[in-house]
Amino acid sequence: MKILIVEDNPIHLEVAKMQLKDHELVIFKSFTEFLKKTASIVIERKFNEPTIDISDFEVVLTDLYLPSSNDHLVETEAATGFVVAMAAIRAGVKMVGIVTDANHHEDPISKGFDMFFDSGSIFSVGEAKIMLTNNSIIDGEPRIKNWKRVLDYLTDEELAC
């Protein structure tokens, strides 16, 4: 499968490369990079960089909190994984996962993701399957994202949307 991953944490990226080694991966390390390098249907093209068509991907997996530039080119973390997911769905991607490792005791969005953390965690948006999850392998610190499990859930035909 051709999978787009948007993730800024180098540890999570290395884990994704290991867990998803049998797939063709394209990786962006920030929301800003996503905007600059995709044939975005969300914003007017402002960048003179080669673009990638989001609709070419079978799956998009994104972190929830990504480095994002404001109009003053200051990078800050924001929950722009939602925008990545919406752009992917709008472009016709059929499987999208938003994955966070935020602590649900400290982060309200992560706490909300816990509502979706069982077999009902996949639901449909149009023709797409989307999964919101705080899906980490907890083995001390840091928490490690389980990208393979998210992909397995998204590709499982048995799971109802």
Secondary structure by P-SEA (a helix, b strand, c coil): cbbbbbbccaaaaaaaaaaacccbbbbbccaaaaaaccccccccccccccccccccccbbbbbccccccccccbbbbccaaaaaaaaaaaacccbbbbbbcccccccaaaaaaccccccccccccccbbbbbcccccccccccccaaaaaaaaaacccccc
